[in-house]
Amino acid sequence: QGVMEGYNGTIFAYSQTGSGKSFTMQGVADPSSQKGIIPRAFEHIFESVQCAENTKFLLRASFLEIYNEDIRDLLGADTKQKLE
């Protein structure tokens, strides 16, 4: 709810490889009970934006992976491209 009031929000998932971080964040579309944090958060945000009157919103989201000191944007067009 704080994000809807203008505060920045961050979810930081840190754990060993293969422990389920990506599944927790992304989940699967079907069944809907297994959607991850990201699709659930987006649904909540966009529902709130639709209900708001006389308010402007700017939404920026990033989904970064840091692995072996390489950073990749998992929402970018090329998820294999490394960021500086």
Secondary structure, DSSP 8 states (H G I E B T S, - for coil): -TGGGT----------TTSSHHHHHHB-SSSGGGB-HHHHHHHHHHHHHHH--S---------EEEETTEEEETTSS-TTSEE-
